[in-house]
């Protein structure tokens, strides 16, 4: 098992800086997931670790050794590509053993290692087939097998499940988690799917615009985001954001008035970094809002726009006074479209962000 | 009922079928017929059975032409395809302006009229003032008679042929190269392949269908070689093939027998023998390809 350190890494394409000052530590055996929207630089960062992209500045160290200029094959990394990248003219066994063949390993050793990887991934019966004769899931397993055969220090996965259908994706996700448990290897995984990231990661790296927004355990990022981007990106349905103005600061509580309405909201917050009259954005997750038919002192009326029945839960989308759109995740109760209900925000779960989108922590 | 339904389809095919029949099928069949006759184009054809075929197969000139052709094909096809493949790899390496520049430069010989290409090469190969002899002279080599020394003439022809055909084959191979997804090369790099291994294990297998087309096309073109040696040697229907028949090829021999000696029956028989050889070689290449695909 191996550790990876990235220090002040940059990547420029001409004058365009696509990755800025990336610093990251990946510990031995960790499953790290880079997550972010398309174009955020997560795949570029992975390819820089693999050696497929040059690093414009900074350092990448693997087990303490700088690998910036090391040939991809000598870095001790193996990569599973989004499109599998299995050589179509080779059989499954040939694909998996290709790296050993190139390194002139004895035939017996190649066969042994390929068989071993095939056993782990239940590919024994497919070894003589060509990639064209395999299903998407099988191809993905072969691609992982090819990586296993290399016995890398770090496994790199570039959106490996994005070509699979929803059901197979869930199945392969579980298989990947089990594989990580079994091999105990260091794995770095790129995805734009935050559910995939949340379920697989020991450590999640949320990226946007070529910058790491936050690094942490999935639930830490969910519960305690550093900024509005992370708060909005992590979690489905996404967090509700409401424009507001600080109306009062009391001991342990803050009173805010929602923009475009006279409605006020009182929530738990130390008040540090806030002042009366300051414009802020309040964030609250859909599951931290309760719905009821009856109003009260700390409730807002909600005009339901449409309802998504998800089976075990119901996602209610609507508008509160002032025009802000709110999504509420409700368990158990059923609601109809075009009616009015009342929302009650959990005051302990309201997050505050400043005008730059930075979290204003309770202090 | 079915015929009535298909009538419009047949009607639409009729113009092509008429032209095909008149200008392709009829000449082939009548040529095949003439191959069994002795005919000078003036007198009535006289049936001679397989005599024309016997004469061709036993003629000294046919044997020389076949030997020249064999040597020529064995060298020019692999060499021409290799040069084209090398150029395609080189051009593929460049982007934007330089890619367009090299593609255009290498394609110029393809669009150039053959007589012009031959004239240029006659000047390059000229014994005293030719560019090639001038350059060889700088390095202390003696004057080479590229177009009159029977031991050198075939190789001089191969040089011209590779120059003329490389651009066309390069463009086709380049299209094949552009079709290979980049991730295969990235996977190969991670697997530890060097540039040569990338070409061997990724590029060549991935462009196999294109390569087979280029090889087949080159074979067919090479088997019909006529115009370049004809122009290089300044041949006429009565005097062709160059010094000591060093550049005598079957198509040239066929034309000479037909239009030079007015033996159209022999020329027709020659044409059919050549067609059989071309069909046999093409069928063998296709069969080889099918076997590879299925295996």
Interface residues (C-beta under 8 A of the other chain):
Chain A: X50 X51 X52 X71 X72 X73 X74 X77 X78 X79 X81 X83 X85 X87 X88 X89 X98 X99 X102 X103 X146 X150
Chain B: X181 X183 X184 X186 X187 X189 X190 X191 X192 X193 X197 X201 X202 X205 X206 X208
